[in-house]
Amino acid sequence: MFKFAVLLLAAIAGRAQQTGKLTFPSDNEDPKQIRAVVAELLKSVCPNQISLAEELACRPCPDFTSTPGNLAGANITGVLRGHFLSPKSDDVLLSMQGCALSWNYGGTALLTRESGDSWKMVRYMGLTTNTCHKVALSGGRDLLACVWGVYSRGIVATFLSVWDIASDPEIEDRLVTTNDDADTCGISWLYPTPHTSVTREYIERVSFHGGVSGPRTMTVIVQRGTKTITAEDQEACAKGSYKEDPSIAVKPRRITFNWDGKAFHQMPSQPLAGPR
């Protein structure tokens, strides 16, 4: 049993990231491509902890994070500019990986331009914004449509949410949720009894369609498949993972949302051709 537990933990540690399967029109810029801009923004985030090595970072961790003083620090992984606080505000989101004990191991610094080239950090948020697309409200302010994930108790949960970050705390409208236990061979501490099936489920693609004033529709493709398993299957799986097991045939489903200038509204979902 101990050997099985060790193998299972190894499988968990080596799992593929869900975003590797995702096609998404992120509005984030690569911080390495705008190093001078990021260096200037970090003066308002962590003025005494700026690291301009290969990975732009706050190092050690700033006091506003959950692990202040940790020498590992937080790398800047995305830069997203928009009108998040008001229709005319000039705001920036710095996505940060590290300095967190929470489920997503990171967070986001929200900054706004005060005057000229002067920036002010508004607050640090516990959400990650690496995979986000701006959605303009009818009044001109931007919301964020983001794909993000949680790995907890043997299950990979992935979400598509729309965030309004002008509010503190942020307002979330969660539109799509997937739950995948293929990485842990169908074993989860959430299950009260031994599980007899394994599920592979993930968001494959998100696309936006509409005019210049903003998206009129959002289309989401979700892939899902299940497989019946035995205790022997689970032990064999612990030596690797069901994540890429071709015998778990997934079927696609299309979910369409219409945008009315204020929110997305789901239309009846549609199964697509499959499995594959």
C-alpha positions as CSV (number, residue, x, y, z in Angstrom):
1,M,0.0,0.0,0.0
2,F,2.9,2.4,0.8
3,K,4.5,1.7,-2.6
4,F,1.1,2.4,-4.2
5,A,0.8,5.7,-2.4
6,V,4.3,6.7,-3.4
7,L,3.6,5.9,-7.1
8,L,0.3,7.7,-6.9
9,L,2.0,10.8,-5.5
10,A,4.6,10.6,-8.3
11,A,1.8,10.5,-10.9
12,I,0.1,13.5,-9.3
13,A,3.4,15.5,-9.3
14,G,4.0,14.7,-12.9
15,R,0.6,15.5,-14.2
16,A,0.1,17.6,-17.4
17,Q,-1.2,21.1,-16.9
18,Q,-4.9,21.4,-18.1
19,T,-4.0,24.6,-20.0
20,G,-1.8,22.5,-22.3
21,K,-5.0,21.3,-24.1
22,L,-6.6,24.8,-24.2
23,T,-7.1,27.1,-27.1
24,F,-8.0,30.5,-25.7
25,P,-7.5,34.1,-27.1
26,S,-5.7,35.5,-24.0
27,D,-5.1,39.2,-24.0
28,N,-2.0,38.9,-21.8
29,E,1.3,40.1,-23.0
30,D,4.5,38.2,-22.3
31,P,6.4,40.2,-19.6
32,K,9.8,39.2,-21.2
33,Q,8.7,41.1,-24.4
34,I,8.1,44.3,-22.4
35,R,10.7,44.1,-19.7
36,A,11.1,47.9,-19.4
37,V,7.4,48.4,-18.9
38,V,7.2,45.6,-16.2
39,A,10.3,47.0,-14.4
40,E,8.5,50.3,-14.1
41,L,5.3,48.7,-12.9
42,L,7.2,46.7,-10.2
43,K,8.3,49.9,-8.6
44,S,4.7,50.3,-7.4
45,V,4.3,46.7,-6.4
46,C,7.5,45.6,-4.7
47,P,10.0,48.5,-4.9
48,N,12.5,46.9,-2.5
49,Q,12.3,43.4,-3.9
50,I,12.5,43.8,-7.7
51,S,14.4,41.1,-9.5
52,L,15.3,41.8,-13.2
53,A,17.0,38.5,-13.9
54,E,15.8,36.2,-16.6
55,E,12.5,35.8,-14.8
56,L,11.0,39.2,-13.8
57,A,9.9,38.9,-10.2
58,C,9.3,40.2,-6.8
59,R,12.0,38.5,-4.7
60,P,11.7,37.8,-1.8
61,C,8.0,37.7,-1.4
62,P,6.3,41.1,-0.6
63,D,4.5,41.6,2.7
64,F,1.0,41.6,1.1
65,T,1.4,38.0,0.0
66,S,0.7,34.9,2.2
67,T,4.4,34.0,2.4
68,P,6.1,37.3,3.1
69,G,9.9,37.1,3.0
70,N,10.0,33.8,1.2
71,L,13.2,33.9,-0.9
72,A,11.6,32.0,-3.8
73,G,9.6,35.1,-4.7
74,A,6.9,35.5,-7.3
75,N,7.6,35.5,-11.1
76,I,5.6,37.9,-13.3
77,T,3.9,35.6,-15.8
78,G,1.4,38.0,-17.6
79,V,0.6,41.6,-18.2
80,L,-2.9,42.7,-19.1
81,R,-4.0,46.3,-19.8
82,G,-7.6,47.6,-19.8
83,H,-10.3,49.7,-18.3
84,F,-11.1,47.6,-15.3
85,L,-11.9,50.3,-12.7
86,S,-13.8,52.8,-14.8
87,P,-14.5,53.4,-18.6
88,K,-11.6,55.9,-18.7
89,S,-9.1,54.4,-16.2
90,D,-5.8,53.1,-17.5
91,D,-5.3,49.8,-15.5
92,V,-2.8,46.9,-15.6
93,L,-3.0,43.4,-14.2
94,L,0.3,41.7,-13.3
95,S,-0.2,38.0,-12.9
96,M,2.2,36.6,-10.3
97,Q,3.2,32.9,-9.8
98,G,4.4,32.1,-6.3
99,C,4.2,33.6,-2.8
100,A,1.0,31.8,-2.1
101,L,-0.2,28.9,0.0
102,S,-3.7,28.8,-1.7
103,W,-5.0,26.4,-4.3
104,N,-3.7,28.4,-7.3
105,Y,-0.2,29.2,-5.9
106,G,-0.3,32.8,-7.2
107,G,-2.3,36.0,-7.5
108,T,-2.6,39.2,-9.4
109,A,-1.6,42.8,-8.7
110,L,-4.0,45.5,-9.9
111,L,-2.5,48.8,-10.8
112,T,-3.9,52.1,-12.1
113,R,-2.2,55.1,-13.7
114,E,-2.5,58.2,-11.5
115,S,-0.9,60.8,-13.8
116,G,1.7,60.7,-16.6
117,D,3.9,57.6,-16.0
118,S,2.9,57.3,-12.3
119,W,1.3,54.0,-11.3
120,K,-0.4,53.1,-8.0
121,M,-1.0,49.6,-6.8
122,V,-4.7,49.3,-5.9
123,R,-4.7,45.8,-4.3
124,Y,-3.4,42.3,-4.6
125,M,-6.0,39.6,-5.6
126,G,-5.9,35.9,-5.0
127,L,-7.0,35.1,-8.5
128,T,-4.8,34.2,-11.4
129,T,-5.2,36.1,-14.7
130,N,-2.8,34.3,-17.0
131,T,-5.6,33.1,-19.3
132,C,-8.1,36.0,-19.6
133,H,-9.9,37.8,-22.3
134,K,-11.3,41.3,-21.9
135,V,-15.1,41.7,-22.4
136,A,-16.3,45.3,-22.7
137,L,-19.5,46.3,-20.9
138,S,-21.9,48.6,-22.8
139,G,-20.6,51.5,-20.7
140,G,-17.0,51.0,-21.7
141,R,-15.5,49.3,-18.7
142,D,-13.8,45.9,-19.1
143,L,-14.7,42.6,-17.4
144,L,-12.5,39.5,-17.6
145,A,-13.4,36.1,-19.0
146,C,-10.8,33.7,-17.6
147,V,-10.1,30.0,-17.6
148,W,-8.4,28.9,-14.3
149,G,-8.1,25.7,-12.3
150,V,-7.8,24.1,-8.9
151,Y,-6.1,20.9,-8.0
152,S,-7.5,19.5,-4.8
153,R,-7.9,16.1,-3.2
154,G,-7.2,14.2,-6.4
155,I,-9.5,16.2,-8.7
156,V,-8.5,18.7,-11.3
157,A,-11.3,21.3,-11.5
158,T,-11.2,23.8,-14.3
159,F,-13.5,26.8,-14.6
160,L,-14.5,29.5,-17.1
161,S,-15.6,32.6,-15.1
162,V,-16.3,36.2,-15.8
163,W,-14.8,38.5,-13.2
164,D,-15.6,42.1,-12.3
165,I,-12.5,43.3,-10.5
166,A,-13.8,46.8,-9.9
167,S,-15.4,45.4,-6.8
168,D,-13.5,44.5,-3.7
169,P,-13.8,41.5,-3.3
170,E,-14.1,40.7,-6.9
171,I,-17.5,39.5,-8.3
172,E,-17.4,36.1,-10.1
173,D,-19.9,34.7,-12.6
174,R,-18.9,31.1,-13.0
175,L,-20.2,29.8,-16.3
176,V,-18.5,26.4,-16.9
177,T,-17.0,23.8,-14.5
178,T,-15.2,20.6,-15.4
179,N,-13.9,17.9,-13.0
180,D,-11.2,15.5,-14.0
181,D,-9.8,12.6,-11.8
182,A,-7.8,10.8,-14.6
183,D,-4.5,12.1,-13.2
184,T,-5.1,10.3,-9.9
185,C,-6.6,7.1,-11.4
186,G,-10.1,7.8,-10.2
187,I,-8.9,8.1,-6.6
188,S,-10.0,11.1,-4.5
189,W,-10.4,11.9,-0.9
190,L,-13.7,13.4,-1.8
191,Y,-15.2,10.0,-2.6
192,P,-16.8,8.3,0.4
193,T,-16.3,4.8,-1.1
194,P,-13.9,3.2,-3.6
195,H,-14.6,4.7,-7.0
196,T,-15.3,2.4,-10.0
197,S,-14.8,4.8,-12.8
198,V,-12.4,7.5,-14.0
199,T,-13.4,10.7,-15.7
200,R,-11.4,12.8,-18.2
201,E,-13.0,16.2,-18.7
202,Y,-11.5,19.5,-19.7
203,I,-12.2,22.8,-21.5
204,E,-10.7,22.4,-25.0
205,R,-11.5,25.7,-26.7
206,V,-13.0,29.1,-26.0
207,S,-13.8,31.6,-28.8
208,F,-15.5,35.0,-29.0
209,H,-17.5,36.2,-32.0
210,G,-19.0,39.6,-32.6
211,G,-18.5,43.2,-33.7
212,V,-16.0,45.9,-32.8
213,S,-18.0,47.0,-29.8
214,G,-17.5,43.7,-28.0
215,P,-18.3,40.0,-28.3
216,R,-21.9,39.0,-29.2
217,T,-21.4,35.3,-28.5
218,M,-18.9,33.1,-26.7
219,T,-18.4,29.4,-27.7
220,V,-17.0,26.8,-25.4
221,I,-16.0,23.3,-26.3
222,V,-15.8,20.8,-23.4
223,Q,-14.4,17.3,-23.8
224,R,-15.6,14.5,-21.5
225,G,-15.3,10.7,-21.2
226,T,-15.5,8.0,-18.5
227,K,-14.1,4.5,-18.1
228,T,-15.0,1.7,-15.7
229,I,-12.0,0.6,-13.7
230,T,-11.0,-2.1,-11.2
231,A,-8.7,-1.9,-8.1
232,E,-6.0,-3.6,-10.2
233,D,-6.5,-0.9,-12.9
234,Q,-6.0,1.8,-10.3
235,E,-2.8,0.3,-9.0
236,A,-1.4,-0.1,-12.5
237,C,-2.4,3.4,-13.3
238,A,-0.5,4.7,-10.3
239,K,2.7,3.9,-12.2
240,G,1.7,6.5,-14.7
241,S,-1.6,8.2,-15.3
242,Y,-4.9,7.8,-17.1
243,K,-4.5,11.4,-18.4
244,E,-3.4,10.2,-21.9
245,D,-5.1,6.8,-21.8
246,P,-6.6,6.4,-25.3
247,S,-9.3,4.0,-24.0
248,I,-11.0,6.9,-22.3
249,A,-12.8,8.2,-25.3
250,V,-14.0,11.8,-24.9
251,K,-17.0,13.3,-26.6
252,P,-17.2,17.1,-27.4
253,R,-20.0,19.3,-26.3
254,R,-20.6,22.9,-27.5
255,I,-21.8,25.5,-25.0
256,T,-22.8,28.9,-26.4
257,F,-23.3,32.1,-24.4
258,N,-24.9,35.3,-25.8
259,W,-23.7,38.6,-24.5
260,D,-26.2,41.4,-23.9
261,G,-23.7,44.2,-22.9
262,K,-23.9,43.3,-19.2
263,A,-23.6,39.5,-18.9
264,F,-23.3,36.2,-20.7
265,H,-26.5,34.0,-21.0
266,Q,-26.2,30.3,-21.8
267,M,-28.0,28.8,-24.7
268,P,-29.0,25.1,-24.9
269,S,-25.8,23.0,-25.2
270,Q,-25.1,20.9,-28.2
271,P,-23.3,17.5,-28.5
272,L,-20.9,17.4,-31.4
273,A,-19.5,14.5,-33.4
274,G,-17.4,12.1,-31.4
275,P,-16.0,10.2,-29.6
276,R,-12.3,10.6,-30.4
